[in-house]
């Protein structure tokens, strides 16, 4: 997954949670600018993603692909 696709997936998550990226960042104890910078640079860590998902009431689930 490239950075553009990852950003698109995050936008979908924010839409499903009915929040803006800025609101999601604040709920995860990040500044909106910090979140945007990490997304733009491709440096969002797994723990950051976990904290965002948890703050929005989501779990991260690892699922084996059907074709693997």
CHARMM internal coordinates of N, CA and C (Angstrom, degrees):
IC EDIT
DIST 1 N 1 CA 1.4500
DIST 1 CA 1 C 1.5254
ANGL 1 N 1 CA 1 C 107.49
DIST 1 C 2 N 1.3056
ANGL 1 CA 1 C 2 N 115.79
DIHE 1 N 1 CA 1 C 2 N 128.74
DIST 2 N 2 CA 1.4554
ANGL 1 C 2 N 2 CA 118.80
DIHE 1 CA 1 C 2 N 2 CA 178.14
DIST 2 CA 2 C 1.5322
ANGL 2 N 2 CA 2 C 110.47
DIHE 1 C 2 N 2 CA 2 C -87.25
DIST 2 C 3 N 1.3196
ANGL 2 CA 2 C 3 N 115.76
DIHE 2 N 2 CA 2 C 3 N 173.68
DIST 3 N 3 CA 1.4617
ANGL 2 C 3 N 3 CA 121.55
DIHE 2 CA 2 C 3 N 3 CA -174.97
DIST 3 CA 3 C 1.5286
ANGL 3 N 3 CA 3 C 111.73
DIHE 2 C 3 N 3 CA 3 C -62.23
DIST 3 C 4 N 1.3372
ANGL 3 CA 3 C 4 N 116.79
DIHE 3 N 3 CA 3 C 4 N -37.39
DIST 4 N 4 CA 1.4654
ANGL 3 C 4 N 4 CA 120.49
DIHE 3 CA 3 C 4 N 4 CA 179.82
DIST 4 CA 4 C 1.5246
ANGL 4 N 4 CA 4 C 111.10
DIHE 3 C 4 N 4 CA 4 C -63.78
DIST 4 C 5 N 1.3231
ANGL 4 CA 4 C 5 N 115.96
DIHE 4 N 4 CA 4 C 5 N -44.60
DIST 5 N 5 CA 1.4624
ANGL 4 C 5 N 5 CA 120.76
DIHE 4 CA 4 C 5 N 5 CA 179.75
DIST 5 CA 5 C 1.5266
ANGL 5 N 5 CA 5 C 110.49
DIHE 4 C 5 N 5 CA 5 C -66.11
DIST 5 C 6 N 1.3281
ANGL 5 CA 5 C 6 N 117.07
DIHE 5 N 5 CA 5 C 6 N -40.08
DIST 6 N 6 CA 1.4654
ANGL 5 C 6 N 6 CA 120.74
DIHE 5 CA 5 C 6 N 6 CA 178.04
DIST 6 CA 6 C 1.5270
ANGL 6 N 6 CA 6 C 109.96
DIHE 5 C 6 N 6 CA 6 C -61.36
DIST 6 C 7 N 1.3292
ANGL 6 CA 6 C 7 N 116.91
DIHE 6 N 6 CA 6 C 7 N -44.38
DIST 7 N 7 CA 1.4622
ANGL 6 C 7 N 7 CA 121.27
DIHE 6 CA 6 C 7 N 7 CA 179.04
DIST 7 CA 7 C 1.5300
ANGL 7 N 7 CA 7 C 110.10
DIHE 6 C 7 N 7 CA 7 C -61.82
DIST 7 C 8 N 1.3261
ANGL 7 CA 7 C 8 N 117.08
DIHE 7 N 7 CA 7 C 8 N -40.99
DIST 8 N 8 CA 1.4668
ANGL 7 C 8 N 8 CA 121.18
DIHE 7 CA 7 C 8 N 8 CA 177.92
DIST 8 CA 8 C 1.5263
ANGL 8 N 8 CA 8 C 110.97
DIHE 7 C 8 N 8 CA 8 C -62.68
DIST 8 C 9 N 1.3235
ANGL 8 CA 8 C 9 N 117.09
DIHE 8 N 8 CA 8 C 9 N -41.46
DIST 9 N 9 CA 1.4630
ANGL 8 C 9 N 9 CA 120.84
DIHE 8 CA 8 C 9 N 9 CA 178.78
DIST 9 CA 9 C 1.5307
ANGL 9 N 9 CA 9 C 111.31
DIHE 8 C 9 N 9 CA 9 C -64.62
DIST 9 C 10 N 1.3347
ANGL 9 CA 9 C 10 N 116.51
DIHE 9 N 9 CA 9 C 10 N -39.36
DIST 10 N 10 CA 1.4653
ANGL 9 C 10 N 10 CA 119.53
DIHE 9 CA 9 C 10 N 10 CA 176.90
DIST 10 CA 10 C 1.5224
ANGL 10 N 10 CA 10 C 110.87
DIHE 9 C 10 N 10 CA 10 C -63.97
DIST 10 C 11 N 1.3283
ANGL 10 CA 10 C 11 N 117.07
DIHE 10 N 10 CA 10 C 11 N -40.69
DIST 11 N 11 CA 1.4621
ANGL 10 C 11 N 11 CA 120.60
DIHE 10 CA 10 C 11 N 11 CA 178.63
DIST 11 CA 11 C 1.5266
ANGL 11 N 11 CA 11 C 110.73
DIHE 10 C 11 N 11 CA 11 C -61.64
DIST 11 C 12 N 1.3318
ANGL 11 CA 11 C 12 N 116.49
DIHE 11 N 11 CA 11 C 12 N -37.59
DIST 12 N 12 CA 1.4618
ANGL 11 C 12 N 12 CA 120.66
DIHE 11 CA 11 C 12 N 12 CA 176.47
DIST 12 CA 12 C 1.5233
ANGL 12 N 12 CA 12 C 110.03
DIHE 11 C 12 N 12 CA 12 C -63.99
DIST 12 C 13 N 1.3295
ANGL 12 CA 12 C 13 N 117.01
DIHE 12 N 12 CA 12 C 13 N -44.33
DIST 13 N 13 CA 1.4651
ANGL 12 C 13 N 13 CA 121.03
DIHE 12 CA 12 C 13 N 13 CA 177.81
DIST 13 CA 13 C 1.5255
ANGL 13 N 13 CA 13 C 110.66
DIHE 12 C 13 N 13 CA 13 C -58.59
DIST 13 C 14 N 1.3322
ANGL 13 CA 13 C 14 N 117.26
DIHE 13 N 13 CA 13 C 14 N -45.62
DIST 14 N 14 CA 1.4617
ANGL 13 C 14 N 14 CA 120.64
DIHE 13 CA 13 C 14 N 14 CA 179.66
DIST 14 CA 14 C 1.5274
ANGL 14 N 14 CA 14 C 110.59
DIHE 13 C 14 N 14 CA 14 C -62.58
DIST 14 C 15 N 1.3267
ANGL 14 CA 14 C 15 N 117.49
DIHE 14 N 14 CA 14 C 15 N -40.39
DIST 15 N 15 CA 1.4639
ANGL 14 C 15 N 15 CA 120.83
DIHE 14 CA 14 C 15 N 15 CA 179.39
DIST 15 CA 15 C 1.5288
ANGL 15 N 15 CA 15 C 110.87
DIHE 14 C 15 N 15 CA 15 C -65.19
DIST 15 C 16 N 1.3321
ANGL 15 CA 15 C 16 N 116.82
DIHE 15 N 15 CA 15 C 16 N -42.66
DIST 16 N 16 CA 1.4664
ANGL 15 C 16 N 16 CA 120.28
DIHE 15 CA 15 C 16 N 16 CA 178.23
DIST 16 CA 16 C 1.5215
ANGL 16 N 16 CA 16 C 111.77
DIHE 15 C 16 N 16 CA 16 C -62.58
DIST 16 C 17 N 1.3296
ANGL 16 CA 16 C 17 N 115.95
DIHE 16 N 16 CA 16 C 17 N -34.78
DIST 17 N 17 CA 1.4638
ANGL 16 C 17 N 17 CA 120.90
DIHE 16 CA 16 C 17 N 17 CA 179.66
DIST 17 CA 17 C 1.5263
ANGL 17 N 17 CA 17 C 111.45
DIHE 16 C 17 N 17 CA 17 C -85.51
DIST 17 C 18 N 1.3400
ANGL 17 CA 17 C 18 N 116.73
DIHE 17 N 17 CA 17 C 18 N -2.83
DIST 18 N 18 CA 1.4652
ANGL 17 C 18 N 18 CA 123.03
DIHE 17 CA 17 C 18 N 18 CA 179.35
DIST 18 CA 18 C 1.5272
ANGL 18 N 18 CA 18 C 112.07
DIHE 17 C 18 N 18 CA 18 C 57.97
DIST 18 C 19 N 1.3291
ANGL 18 CA 18 C 19 N 115.62
DIHE 18 N 18 CA 18 C 19 N 45.68
DIST 19 N 19 CA 1.4661
ANGL 18 C 19 N 19 CA 121.75
DIHE 18 CA 18 C 19 N 19 CA 177.27
DIST 19 CA 19 C 1.5256
ANGL 19 N 19 CA 19 C 109.09
DIHE 18 C 19 N 19 CA 19 C -134.89
DIST 19 C 20 N 1.3075
ANGL 19 CA 19 C 20 N 115.12
DIHE 19 N 19 CA 19 C 20 N 158.94
DIST 20 N 20 CA 1.4616
ANGL 19 C 20 N 20 CA 119.96
DIHE 19 CA 19 C 20 N 20 CA 172.71
DIST 20 CA 20 C 1.5243
ANGL 20 N 20 CA 20 C 108.49
DIHE 19 C 20 N 20 CA 20 C -84.56
DIST 20 C 21 N 1.3158
ANGL 20 CA 20 C 21 N 115.68
DIHE 20 N 20 CA 20 C 21 N 166.45
DIST 21 N 21 CA 1.4648
ANGL 20 C 21 N 21 CA 119.93
DIHE 20 CA 20 C 21 N 21 CA 176.18
DIST 21 CA 21 C 1.5220
ANGL 21 N 21 CA 21 C 109.82
DIHE 20 C 21 N 21 CA 21 C -61.08
DIST 21 C 22 N 1.3288
ANGL 21 CA 21 C 22 N 116.71
DIHE 21 N 21 CA 21 C 22 N -38.67
DIST 22 N 22 CA 1.4651
ANGL 21 C 22 N 22 CA 120.85
DIHE 21 CA 21 C 22 N 22 CA 179.85
DIST 22 CA 22 C 1.5251
ANGL 22 N 22 CA 22 C 110.85
DIHE 21 C 22 N 22 CA 22 C -63.38
DIST 22 C 23 N 1.3179
ANGL 22 CA 22 C 23 N 116.56
DIHE 22 N 22 CA 22 C 23 N -43.02
DIST 23 N 23 CA 1.4712
ANGL 22 C 23 N 23 CA 120.64
DIHE 22 CA 22 C 23 N 23 CA 178.92
DIST 23 CA 23 C 1.5303
ANGL 23 N 23 CA 23 C 110.56
DIHE 22 C 23 N 23 CA 23 C -65.51
DIST 23 C 24 N 1.3234
ANGL 23 CA 23 C 24 N 116.93
DIHE 23 N 23 CA 23 C 24 N -42.38
DIST 24 N 24 CA 1.4669
ANGL 23 C 24 N 24 CA 120.75
DIHE 23 CA 23 C 24 N 24 CA 178.42
DIST 24 CA 24 C 1.5144
ANGL 24 N 24 CA 24 C 110.50
DIHE 23 C 24 N 24 CA 24 C -61.18
DIST 24 C 25 N 1.3214
ANGL 24 CA 24 C 25 N 116.83
DIHE 24 N 24 CA 24 C 25 N -42.26
DIST 25 N 25 CA 1.4649
ANGL 24 C 25 N 25 CA 121.11
DIHE 24 CA 24 C 25 N 25 CA 179.20
DIST 25 CA 25 C 1.5219
ANGL 25 N 25 CA 25 C 110.32
DIHE 24 C 25 N 25 CA 25 C -60.71
DIST 25 C 26 N 1.3149
ANGL 25 CA 25 C 26 N 116.55
DIHE 25 N 25 CA 25 C 26 N -46.71
DIST 26 N 26 CA 1.4641
ANGL 25 C 26 N 26 CA 119.98
DIHE 25 CA 25 C 26 N 26 CA -178.75
DIST 26 CA 26 C 1.5216
ANGL 26 N 26 CA 26 C 111.59
DIHE 25 C 26 N 26 CA 26 C -64.21
DIST 26 C 27 N 1.3283
ANGL 26 CA 26 C 27 N 117.30
DIHE 26 N 26 CA 26 C 27 N -38.91
DIST 27 N 27 CA 1.4662
ANGL 26 C 27 N 27 CA 120.29
DIHE 26 CA 26 C 27 N 27 CA 178.37
DIST 27 CA 27 C 1.5252
ANGL 27 N 27 CA 27 C 111.39
DIHE 26 C 27 N 27 CA 27 C -64.00
DIST 27 C 28 N 1.3415
ANGL 27 CA 27 C 28 N 116.25
DIHE 27 N 27 CA 27 C 28 N -27.90
DIST 28 N 28 CA 1.4654
ANGL 27 C 28 N 28 CA 121.45
DIHE 27 CA 27 C 28 N 28 CA -179.74
DIST 28 CA 28 C 1.5267
ANGL 28 N 28 CA 28 C 111.52
DIHE 27 C 28 N 28 CA 28 C -95.50
DIST 28 C 29 N 1.3253
ANGL 28 CA 28 C 29 N 116.74
DIHE 28 N 28 CA 28 C 29 N 17.00
DIST 29 N 29 CA 1.4754
ANGL 28 C 29 N 29 CA 122.85
DIHE 28 CA 28 C 29 N 29 CA 179.30
DIST 29 CA 29 C 1.5226
ANGL 29 N 29 CA 29 C 112.71
DIHE 28 C 29 N 29 CA 29 C 58.75
DIST 29 C 30 N 1.3228
ANGL 29 CA 29 C 30 N 115.96
DIHE 29 N 29 CA 29 C 30 N 41.20
DIST 30 N 30 CA 1.4611
ANGL 29 C 30 N 30 CA 122.62
DIHE 29 CA 29 C 30 N 30 CA 175.13
DIST 30 CA 30 C 1.5218
ANGL 30 N 30 CA 30 C 107.26
DIHE 29 C 30 N 30 CA 30 C -126.18
DIST 30 C 31 N 1.3077
ANGL 30 CA 30 C 31 N 116.26
DIHE 30 N 30 CA 30 C 31 N 157.33
DIST 31 N 31 CA 1.4571
ANGL 30 C 31 N 31 CA 118.06
DIHE 30 CA 30 C 31 N 31 CA 172.01
DIST 31 CA 31 C 1.5278
ANGL 31 N 31 CA 31 C 107.69
DIHE 30 C 31 N 31 CA 31 C -84.63
DIST 31 C 32 N 1.3201
ANGL 31 CA 31 C 32 N 116.95
DIHE 31 N 31 CA 31 C 32 N 149.83
DIST 32 N 32 CA 1.4648
ANGL 31 C 32 N 32 CA 119.00
DIHE 31 CA 31 C 32 N 32 CA 177.38
DIST 32 CA 32 C 1.5299
ANGL 32 N 32 CA 32 C 112.14
DIHE 31 C 32 N 32 CA 32 C -56.93
DIST 32 C 33 N 1.3197
ANGL 32 CA 32 C 33 N 116.83
DIHE 32 N 32 CA 32 C 33 N -38.72
DIST 33 N 33 CA 1.4652
ANGL 32 C 33 N 33 CA 120.67
DIHE 32 CA 32 C 33 N 33 CA 179.66
DIST 33 CA 33 C 1.5306
ANGL 33 N 33 CA 33 C 110.52
DIHE 32 C 33 N 33 CA 33 C -63.94
DIST 33 C 34 N 1.3290
ANGL 33 CA 33 C 34 N 117.09
DIHE 33 N 33 CA 33 C 34 N -42.05
DIST 34 N 34 CA 1.4610
ANGL 33 C 34 N 34 CA 120.92
DIHE 33 CA 33 C 34 N 34 CA 179.17
DIST 34 CA 34 C 1.5283
ANGL 34 N 34 CA 34 C 110.38
DIHE 33 C 34 N 34 CA 34 C -62.38
DIST 34 C 35 N 1.3297
ANGL 34 CA 34 C 35 N 117.13
DIHE 34 N 34 CA 34 C 35 N -44.07
DIST 35 N 35 CA 1.4628
ANGL 34 C 35 N 35 CA 120.48
DIHE 34 CA 34 C 35 N 35 CA 178.81
DIST 35 CA 35 C 1.5261
ANGL 35 N 35 CA 35 C 110.40
DIHE 34 C 35 N 35 CA 35 C -61.74
DIST 35 C 36 N 1.3213
ANGL 35 CA 35 C 36 N 116.83
DIHE 35 N 35 CA 35 C 36 N -47.86
DIST 36 N 36 CA 1.4660
ANGL 35 C 36 N 36 CA 120.04
DIHE 35 CA 35 C 36 N 36 CA -179.84
DIST 36 CA 36 C 1.5207
ANGL 36 N 36 CA 36 C 111.78
DIHE 35 C 36 N 36 CA 36 C -60.96
DIST 36 C 37 N 1.3246
ANGL 36 CA 36 C 37 N 116.76
DIHE 36 N 36 CA 36 C 37 N -41.24
DIST 37 N 37 CA 1.4665
ANGL 36 C 37 N 37 CA 120.17
DIHE 36 CA 36 C 37 N 37 CA 178.77
DIST 37 CA 37 C 1.5243
ANGL 37 N 37 CA 37 C 111.28
DIHE 36 C 37 N 37 CA 37 C -62.78
DIST 37 C 38 N 1.3309
ANGL 37 CA 37 C 38 N 116.75
DIHE 37 N 37 CA 37 C 38 N -44.18
DIST 38 N 38 CA 1.4666
ANGL 37 C 38 N 38 CA 120.23
DIHE 37 CA 37 C 38 N 38 CA -179.34
DIST 38 CA 38 C 1.5233
ANGL 38 N 38 CA 38 C 111.28
DIHE 37 C 38 N 38 CA 38 C -64.53
DIST 38 C 39 N 1.3276
ANGL 38 CA 38 C 39 N 116.52
DIHE 38 N 38 CA 38 C 39 N -39.33
DIST 39 N 39 CA 1.4652
ANGL 38 C 39 N 39 CA 119.98
DIHE 38 CA 38 C 39 N 39 CA 178.48
DIST 39 CA 39 C 1.5254
ANGL 39 N 39 CA 39 C 109.79
DIHE 38 C 39 N 39 CA 39 C -66.31
DIST 39 C 40 N 1.3241
ANGL 39 CA 39 C 40 N 116.55
DIHE 39 N 39 CA 39 C 40 N -45.79
DIST 40 N 40 CA 1.4709
ANGL 39 C 40 N 40 CA 121.13
DIHE 39 CA 39 C 40 N 40 CA -178.39
DIST 40 CA 40 C 1.5190
ANGL 40 N 40 CA 40 C 112.14
DIHE 39 C 40 N 40 CA 40 C -62.45
DIST 40 C 41 N 1.3299
ANGL 40 CA 40 C 41 N 116.44
DIHE 40 N 40 CA 40 C 41 N -39.42
DIST 41 N 41 CA 1.4680
ANGL 40 C 41 N 41 CA 120.78
DIHE 40 CA 40 C 41 N 41 CA -178.63
DIST 41 CA 41 C 1.5247
ANGL 41 N 41 CA 41 C 112.26
DIHE 40 C 41 N 41 CA 41 C -82.57
DIST 41 C 42 N 1.3185
ANGL 41 CA 41 C 42 N 116.75
DIHE 41 N 41 CA 41 C 42 N -12.95
DIST 42 N 42 CA 1.4575
ANGL 41 C 42 N 42 CA 119.78
DIHE 41 CA 41 C 42 N 42 CA -175.88
DIST 42 CA 42 C 1.5123
ANGL 42 N 42 CA 42 C 111.92
DIHE 41 C 42 N 42 CA 42 C 74.39
DIST 42 C 43 N 1.3447
ANGL 42 CA 42 C 43 N 116.48
DIHE 42 N 42 CA 42 C 43 N 28.98
DIST 43 N 43 CA 1.4648
ANGL 42 C 43 N 43 CA 120.21
DIHE 42 CA 42 C 43 N 43 CA -175.78
DIST 43 CA 43 C 1.5293
ANGL 43 N 43 CA 43 C 113.14
DIHE 42 C 43 N 43 CA 43 C -114.43
DIST 43 C 44 N 1.3353
ANGL 43 CA 43 C 44 N 116.92
DIHE 43 N 43 CA 43 C 44 N 20.28
DIST 44 N 44 CA 1.4608
ANGL 43 C 44 N 44 CA 119.86
DIHE 43 CA 43 C 44 N 44 CA 176.89
DIST 44 CA 44 C 1.5239
ANGL 44 N 44 CA 44 C 107.93
DIHE 43 C 44 N 44 CA 44 C -70.31
DIST 44 C 45 N 1.3207
ANGL 44 CA 44 C 45 N 116.78
DIHE 44 N 44 CA 44 C 45 N 122.64
DIST 45 N 45 CA 1.4671
ANGL 44 C 45 N 45 CA 121.04
DIHE 44 CA 44 C 45 N 45 CA -177.36
DIST 45 CA 45 C 1.5267
ANGL 45 N 45 CA 45 C 110.30
DIHE 44 C 45 N 45 CA 45 C -83.00
DIST 45 C 46 N 1.2964
ANGL 45 CA 45 C 46 N 115.74
DIHE 45 N 45 CA 45 C 46 N 161.19
DIST 46 N 46 CA 1.4603
ANGL 45 C 46 N 46 CA 121.19
DIHE 45 CA 45 C 46 N 46 CA 179.45
DIST 46 CA 46 C 1.5225
ANGL 46 N 46 CA 46 C 110.65
DIHE 45 C 46 N 46 CA 46 C -58.46
DIST 46 C 47 N 1.3200
ANGL 46 CA 46 C 47 N 117.74
DIHE 46 N 46 CA 46 C 47 N -39.22
DIST 47 N 47 CA 1.4661
ANGL 46 C 47 N 47 CA 120.43
DIHE 46 CA 46 C 47 N 47 CA -179.48
DIST 47 CA 47 C 1.5232
ANGL 47 N 47 CA 47 C 110.82
DIHE 46 C 47 N 47 CA 47 C -66.20
DIST 47 C 48 N 1.3362
ANGL 47 CA 47 C 48 N 117.19
DIHE 47 N 47 CA 47 C 48 N -34.17
DIST 48 N 48 CA 1.4642
ANGL 47 C 48 N 48 CA 120.42
DIHE 47 CA 47 C 48 N 48 CA 175.89
DIST 48 CA 48 C 1.5260
ANGL 48 N 48 CA 48 C 110.18
DIHE 47 C 48 N 48 CA 48 C -63.68
DIST 48 C 49 N 1.3239
ANGL 48 CA 48 C 49 N 116.19
DIHE 48 N 48 CA 48 C 49 N -46.34
DIST 49 N 49 CA 1.4598
ANGL 48 C 49 N 49 CA 120.73
DIHE 48 CA 48 C 49 N 49 CA 178.97
DIST 49 CA 49 C 1.5251
ANGL 49 N 49 CA 49 C 110.52
DIHE 48 C 49 N 49 CA 49 C -62.22
DIST 49 C 50 N 1.3219
ANGL 49 CA 49 C 50 N 116.92
DIHE 49 N 49 CA 49 C 50 N -41.82
DIST 50 N 50 CA 1.4638
ANGL 49 C 50 N 50 CA 121.15
DIHE 49 CA 49 C 50 N 50 CA 177.34
DIST 50 CA 50 C 1.5281
ANGL 50 N 50 CA 50 C 110.36
DIHE 49 C 50 N 50 CA 50 C -59.68
DIST 50 C 51 N 1.3229
ANGL 50 CA 50 C 51 N 117.33
DIHE 50 N 50 CA 50 C 51 N -45.75
DIST 51 N 51 CA 1.4649
ANGL 50 C 51 N 51 CA 121.19
DIHE 50 CA 50 C 51 N 51 CA -178.75
DIST 51 CA 51 C 1.5251
ANGL 51 N 51 CA 51 C 111.69
DIHE 50 C 51 N 51 CA 51 C -64.88
DIST 51 C 52 N 1.3176
ANGL 51 CA 51 C 52 N 117.14
DIHE 51 N 51 CA 51 C 52 N -38.96
DIST 52 N 52 CA 1.4660
ANGL 51 C 52 N 52 CA 120.34
DIHE 51 CA 51 C 52 N 52 CA 177.31
DIST 52 CA 52 C 1.5242
ANGL 52 N 52 CA 52 C 109.89
DIHE 51 C 52 N 52 CA 52 C -64.42
DIST 52 C 53 N 1.3261
ANGL 52 CA 52 C 53 N 116.52
DIHE 52 N 52 CA 52 C 53 N -48.93
DIST 53 N 53 CA 1.4660
ANGL 52 C 53 N 53 CA 120.71
DIHE 52 CA 52 C 53 N 53 CA -179.96
DIST 53 CA 53 C 1.5248
ANGL 53 N 53 CA 53 C 110.90
DIHE 52 C 53 N 53 CA 53 C -59.51
DIST 53 C 54 N 1.3171
ANGL 53 CA 53 C 54 N 117.24
DIHE 53 N 53 CA 53 C 54 N -45.78
DIST 54 N 54 CA 1.4635
ANGL 53 C 54 N 54 CA 121.15
DIHE 53 CA 53 C 54 N 54 CA -179.73
DIST 54 CA 54 C 1.5278
ANGL 54 N 54 CA 54 C 111.14
DIHE 53 C 54 N 54 CA 54 C -62.96
DIST 54 C 55 N 1.3214
ANGL 54 CA 54 C 55 N 117.09
DIHE 54 N 54 CA 54 C 55 N -41.01
DIST 55 N 55 CA 1.4627
ANGL 54 C 55 N 55 CA 121.02
DIHE 54 CA 54 C 55 N 55 CA -179.57
DIST 55 CA 55 C 1.5267
ANGL 55 N 55 CA 55 C 111.36
DIHE 54 C 55 N 55 CA 55 C -64.81
DIST 55 C 56 N 1.3305
ANGL 55 CA 55 C 56 N 116.61
DIHE 55 N 55 CA 55 C 56 N -27.25
DIST 56 N 56 CA 1.4624
ANGL 55 C 56 N 56 CA 120.77
DIHE 55 CA 55 C 56 N 56 CA -179.93
DIST 56 CA 56 C 1.5241
ANGL 56 N 56 CA 56 C 112.39
DIHE 55 C 56 N 56 CA 56 C -94.52
DIST 56 C 57 N 1.3355
ANGL 56 CA 56 C 57 N 116.81
DIHE 56 N 56 CA 56 C 57 N 1.12
DIST 57 N 57 CA 1.4589
ANGL 56 C 57 N 57 CA 120.85
DIHE 56 CA 56 C 57 N 57 CA 177.58
DIST 57 CA 57 C 1.5198
ANGL 57 N 57 CA 57 C 114.05
DIHE 56 C 57 N 57 CA 57 C 86.24
DIST 57 C 58 N 1.3315
ANGL 57 CA 57 C 58 N 117.30
DIHE 57 N 57 CA 57 C 58 N 23.74
DIST 58 N 58 CA 1.4611
ANGL 57 C 58 N 58 CA 121.96
DIHE 57 CA 57 C 58 N 58 CA 179.67
DIST 58 CA 58 C 1.5196
ANGL 58 N 58 CA 58 C 110.48
DIHE 57 C 58 N 58 CA 58 C -113.56
DIST 58 C 59 N 1.3315
ANGL 58 CA 58 C 59 N 115.32
DIHE 58 N 58 CA 58 C 59 N 154.81
DIST 59 N 59 CA 1.4529
ANGL 58 C 59 N 59 CA 122.75
DIHE 58 CA 58 C 59 N 59 CA 172.03
DIST 59 CA 59 C 1.5209
ANGL 59 N 59 CA 59 C 108.16
DIHE 58 C 59 N 59 CA 59 C -109.44
DIST 59 C 60 N 1.3045
ANGL 59 CA 59 C 60 N 116.36
DIHE 59 N 59 CA 59 C 60 N 152.11
DIST 60 N 60 CA 1.4604
ANGL 59 C 60 N 60 CA 121.36
DIHE 59 CA 59 C 60 N 60 CA 173.37
DIST 60 CA 60 C 1.5236
ANGL 60 N 60 CA 60 C 106.67
DIHE 59 C 60 N 60 CA 60 C -98.90
DIST 60 C 61 N 1.3200
ANGL 60 CA 60 C 61 N 115.83
DIHE 60 N 60 CA 60 C 61 N 127.10
DIST 61 N 61 CA 1.4576
ANGL 60 C 61 N 61 CA 121.57
DIHE 60 CA 60 C 61 N 61 CA -176.43
DIST 61 CA 61 C 1.5233
ANGL 61 N 61 CA 61 C 108.73
DIHE 60 C 61 N 61 CA 61 C -122.12
DIST 61 C 62 N 1.3206
ANGL 61 CA 61 C 62 N 116.37
DIHE 61 N 61 CA 61 C 62 N 133.10
DIST 62 N 62 CA 1.4579
ANGL 61 C 62 N 62 CA 121.47
DIHE 61 CA 61 C 62 N 62 CA 174.47
DIST 62 CA 62 C 1.5177
ANGL 62 N 62 CA 62 C 107.68
DIHE 61 C 62 N 62 CA 62 C -94.86
DIST 62 C 63 N 1.3288
ANGL 62 CA 62 C 63 N 115.59
DIHE 62 N 62 CA 62 C 63 N 125.10
DIST 63 N 63 CA 1.4582
ANGL 62 C 63 N 63 CA 120.90
DIHE 62 CA 62 C 63 N 63 CA -177.51
DIST 63 CA 63 C 1.5241
ANGL 63 N 63 CA 63 C 108.72
DIHE 62 C 63 N 63 CA 63 C -128.09
DIST 63 C 64 N 1.3070
ANGL 63 CA 63 C 64 N 116.41
DIHE 63 N 63 CA 63 C 64 N 129.26
DIST 64 N 64 CA 1.4663
ANGL 63 C 64 N 64 CA 120.84
DIHE 63 CA 63 C 64 N 64 CA 178.32
DIST 64 CA 64 C 1.5285
ANGL 64 N 64 CA 64 C 108.84
DIHE 63 C 64 N 64 CA 64 C -67.79
DIST 64 C 65 N 1.3226
ANGL 64 CA 64 C 65 N 115.07
DIHE 64 N 64 CA 64 C 65 N 135.98
DIST 65 N 65 CA 1.4596
ANGL 64 C 65 N 65 CA 120.48
DIHE 64 CA 64 C 65 N 65 CA 177.90
DIST 65 CA 65 C 1.5152
ANGL 65 N 65 CA 65 C 109.75
DIHE 64 C 65 N 65 CA 65 C -67.46
DIST 65 C 66 N 1.3172
ANGL 65 CA 65 C 66 N 115.78
DIHE 65 N 65 CA 65 C 66 N 146.27
DIST 66 N 66 CA 1.4630
ANGL 65 C 66 N 66 CA 120.85
DIHE 65 CA 65 C 66 N 66 CA -179.71
DIST 66 CA 66 C 1.5201
ANGL 66 N 66 CA 66 C 112.50
DIHE 65 C 66 N 66 CA 66 C -64.66
DIST 66 C 67 N 1.3305
ANGL 66 CA 66 C 67 N 117.32
DIHE 66 N 66 CA 66 C 67 N -32.38
DIST 67 N 67 CA 1.4619
ANGL 66 C 67 N 67 CA 120.62
DIHE 66 CA 66 C 67 N 67 CA -175.80
DIST 67 CA 67 C 1.5221
ANGL 67 N 67 CA 67 C 113.36
DIHE 66 C 67 N 67 CA 67 C -88.94
DIST 67 C 68 N 1.2962
ANGL 67 CA 67 C 68 N 119.07
DIHE 67 N 67 CA 67 C 68 N 8.17
DIST 68 N 68 CA 1.4649
ANGL 67 C 68 N 68 CA 121.45
DIHE 67 CA 67 C 68 N 68 CA -176.58
DIST 68 CA 68 C 1.5077
ANGL 68 N 68 CA 68 C 110.40
DIHE 67 C 68 N 68 CA 68 C -107.01
END
COOR INIT
IC SEED 1 N 1 CA 1 C
IC BUILD
